[in-house]
Amino acid sequence: MVQPRTARGNATERMGARQIYEALRDQILERTYRAEGQLPSSRALAGELGVARSTVTVAYEQLAAEGFIEIRHGARPRVARNAIAEGPARKTVRRAPRKARLSDYGERLTRFDMHWERPRDLLADFRYGDLAPSDFPIAAWKKAVVAAITQRPGRLAYDDPCGSLQLRTALQNYLWRSRTLRCDVDQIIVVNGSQQGLDLCARLLLDAGDRFVMEDPGYGMARRIFAATGAAAVPIPVDKDGLDTERLATIAAKLAYVTPSHQFPLGGVMPIGRRHQLLAWAKQCNAYLIEDDYDSEYRYDTKPVPPLHALQSGGAVVYLGTVSKTLSPTLRIGYLVVPSELRSAFAAAKQITDRHAPLVEQDALALMLESGAYDSHVNRVRRHNGERRQALLDALQRRFGDRIRIDGAAAGLHVVVWFRDLPQLLEAALIESARDKRLGIYPVSPLFDKARSGHRPDVVGLVMGYAALEQRQIERGCQLLAQAVQHLVPGKPRP
């Protein structure tokens, strides 16, 4: 070990230097720091760790002596270009972790099948929920952010947990003109994306042992969020008109999660008769309805239908909206419109969860809504996505003809494609074949409730999102999909 240059280094500091050296060496070998990546300056790292600067200097000198880093006067240390060998990253030997002692909630979370990894280097990726970077209104958003920062008061302080009053007022006006939804400003809760909105609903409206109604197939993340409370799902099948409300007659539940304006994933629009049936059921059961209006801005071959919340002045409806499908999922801005009697509980839950959503982004969105820039942007991306949608429908028709059935094309940012001549047992093989061709495709089967195994589809179905793709990528993706299908069923797709 290289000795300290100064006499200040006592035994405690030398041990500290050794620990710093070993931690940084392991991080370099594990590729936490990449080749030629910068390390913190010795002064900055010493301040972070609460040690003398000489302690960090000793650790850096040892790393440099062994060829892990390069030190240059006046510059931050860099990982040496040849410090990391080719091949897989080295795994540091660690002690076996002890068994986690979790709450019932934590234990339920560990049983969920959660995936964050995404395939890279795809030629086309039909993942639903992604948007095209070229659609983001950079100039308008930059202008709104600068204005939002400028108009903020001189002090930085926490704000209302329900959200910026300016944004909630702008949302109140937007919901009325776009969705004919009337509400008071105090009923609006700004959340970190629709997922946090669902989590708040689950924590405040469900207890372990309760029951909740879910569309089947339906949004898997909502099912997991509600089930994490210990409540049990009651899956109700959907058809071309959305949730089959006739089947609710004998069902008692605490709440129901629905997507009536564009059922996810199959795309049905719930007619007004079923909407009234659903509201009547909620009143009879004293249940709440969670109305997820996740992509209502995108309508192509269908007229808008008033949301549940607009009927009977909302009643027991918690309305959930988001800008993830119009601006960007990375912004994490969503909003709830809650019945008046729930407002104080949701405000308290939001406050102890994260105080409030980021304020600059809230104010920037408010300015875009007030100026009309948001509406102009939505009109523009609706047109772009309408063109992408048509390109996908045309490409699928050319490649597969009557060998497929397409659901949900009248609205939204995805379609569901059913392959009439591909039995369900070939689903995994099709996905693997597509991955080999650098194509990202995603099956509909995981969105069905596992408890209703007898009602799962008997042919392969894919949820195909198109909002992140340009038309040439859509064409290329459908070509690769046809090749993947042909690999499994030779001669079926058109070349």
Steps between C-alpha positions, in 0.01 A plus 500: 500500500640844410578697816348845560708797392428693817552420862128548568411145393450299815397131519131581484541705184723235339226245561251745351719535192510121464121478513464778243757333275326161517154646441615697194701205365195273525276758333747532211521121459121473513481783240306734720765743374561445130831529314610866484216595732574774753523443874420774751780741585690418818356809667140416401527134607663592830215739571239235416665233718593731786872414492817699447591576140834323553311177572336510157831598341663185642220284355528669158880460493468127568241463222729689262801288599305184411386643167132542583488878461697785347576811704574831331574828668198732506260236370273242660636142501389280211461124475789372287398394151643149543407458866199282422553173316277394214217262583242496778545729798668344801268422784631590843480218752258607770360337808168328450227749590289420801131432450301822472246565775215658309147610577210313346491774235870450424460124479215536249717727284777240480253252348419726206673439168656843440734581211698817438753378244441604142660347189746728323603547138157410360423590140136554599336489842120482526499555878185678612540822701811639329481826306714637219758757624434702183142560620603675820435879478853603597463871423163539670608300806828690534316831482249383762772371736695827481182696568410268787839548665481875452156534653583292809522707823836604639516217752506128432237330713268200520156549347151355516520117493200500264704687242557849365181706513589640158518152347188373672307802373633444148408131519150587620448709186665241273287213628184697440581600143657166397297244698186692618609415854396749769680508834624736768868591510523343847402161356814485283812328639818526290702177522830361375349320205187288485679217680529704819134592459410129495724432799326772704161354404612154609638612835201718587211291367603136550586281798637147511215260429295749296403427139551720192361460148750489213442489126624173349723547312607823663785722612740272685666770707166610645423139594835471682461833680158405636603143582801628696258619768389142558170552317376236255428565132162412352568471125208595274534425127488772238355495150483747213315744729740478792418359843199264495295683764226232497739273692519746790147417619617241753838659580576692820829691503661808656601658170523439126781605268377578146620658175158579344611753237755264342523163671857391557611298316217393265379852419123478555305817580236449769157616376286732709266220615784301656637816659173557681493133605850534641409814695187332636706199614749729679215675681339171601830355632619830648811450287734744327577491127856578389462641147836492320469736203856434387490599129171682438676760282540250216182431303499408131191305396281560805332795665584594861273354766456694827704349782329329790586798717294727276189289570309558822755769601769246567338325794734220609746543212872569545615633163865442401677691224861542385725685256715189447330429165504862378826653624727233646489213751829635639328811640298294751203736515151363554189614683205362691152650526364357823155519664489788749479267800837344405692823448650536849610134514669518157668831593640348820619186320669707231673716760653211693592316179715766332375846613390591145586448134787714357382861489690641203359232270151562641522873432643443152210271411256755640647772276472274194135426583422869555672619182344238271844351424397167654185472287699586187756235588230235559342578163837463332595167661147367444555556129846339508375198690203468268749471214705241690185304578400492135851397398485209745155386386608516134824311565323227700236463228765465229702245695224288655165576336212304650736284708475758779227688688567849635326643807507850647608697195236773531679688778810509716863423423495123455315215334459134592581260219370142515669236279229258393743226396745524793384292801575641844767239565718669234500836679840462671658369179367797303638751750838325500507491120419872489774582754750314283401736219541805733125558515315586819150347528284453811228239560153579631480179707665643818214753520247222563433397859678172573207383714279488189732272302209347311417840353847578363535536122572189296703687235795739525409864558741795503461848648667723240576859595595735219540849651881474531561386141541678172320357199812336354560324834140379503540355151831338593352361821207339319741348250703346784180381669393326179840328485468388863153357436616333181780335698233331716233441237674483161306648211239676710592872498535687176868574418 
